[in-house]
Amino acid sequence: MSELVSILIPCFNAERFIKQAIESALYQTYSNTEVIVIDDGSTDNSLEIIKSFGDKINWQTRANKGGNYTRNELLSKAAGEWIQYLDADDYLLSDKLEHDIGFINNSGNRQIDCLYGPSLIEETIDKKNSRYVLPVKYPEDPLVSLFCWDMPQTNTMLFRKSSLIAAGGWNNDQKVCQEHELYFRLLKSGASFQAHVKEGSVYRIYSSETVCRRDPVFTYQNRIKIMNDLADYAIEKKLLTPDRKSIMGNQFWQIARDVWQFDKNWAESISKSVKSKFGQPQYNDILSGKFVFLSRLVGFNCAERIAEFIR
């Protein structure tokens, strides 16, 4: 008998998209599924749309308690061995679960706990629409993939329920970078990650009002903390091979470059930290060769001033 997959949808004020999200969950070509929706205190028409699906889904509503709290509550209600989260403003491709379960069953590796693939992005900026695939750059190395923010967003993942529980579920206090913080705890708990090459879910980018886009400083603070924790974990467990050190170091140099655009003092502090932990920037495909050359020749700050002048 095929394994049950629980598709879990937290919803807060998603009346524009919730119908398509639920339909994409219900009409999977893989049939052994349950769909559970929690309305997290929506004030728009989301709840009426959810109710319109009747007994095709398991749903409830209550006062607003936040996204991660709702994801954990959904997890506690799930009966499936496998968990597919779906944000209410995104949707699944019809064969997502058929592909994922088939991949696991045919891989010869029954120990896979977290299966993921590329993200299919639908982006709307200034009324201009685009659609593109965001591939997984480091599919063979989950540690590096996570460190480089290459591991994709939640909808791409199929989780083994027991691995989520073993890792402690979602952190209710994590306001941004929630999935990356969870991925790190999954990795530390011994969960097995496996990447594949087929996109299975659509992630919408349509607003600048999400927390991560509205407050980039707060987002970078959280991202840098996770990266530092992951680097310390890799060093402690003697996992920092020369290749990993080069890639991870350059990723930190790139973060320093990004931060330079809005906080030069903070960027300088990051550059000093990464230099002491990872050394000088290296020649690979994360940083431009010109920056690597200039940074080694005249230092990070001077290199950035030159780049700023050129821009």
Buried (B, 14 or more C-beta within 10 A) or exposed (E): EEEBBBBBBBBBBBBBBBBBBBBBBBEBEBEBBBBBBBBBBBEBEBBEBBEEBEEEBBBEBEEBBBBBBBBBBBBEEBEBEBBBBBBBBBBBBBBBBBBBBEBBEEEEEEEBBBBBBBBBBBEEEEEEEEEEEBBBBBBEBBBBBBBBBBBBBBBBBBBBBEBBBBBEBBBBEBBBBBBBBBBBBBBEBEBBBBBBEBBBBBBBBBEEEEBBEEEBEBBBBBBBEBBBBBBEBBEEEEEBEEEBBBBBBBBBBBBBBBBBEEBBEBBBEBBEBBBEBBEEBBEBEBBBEEBBEBBBEEBBBEBBBBBEEEE
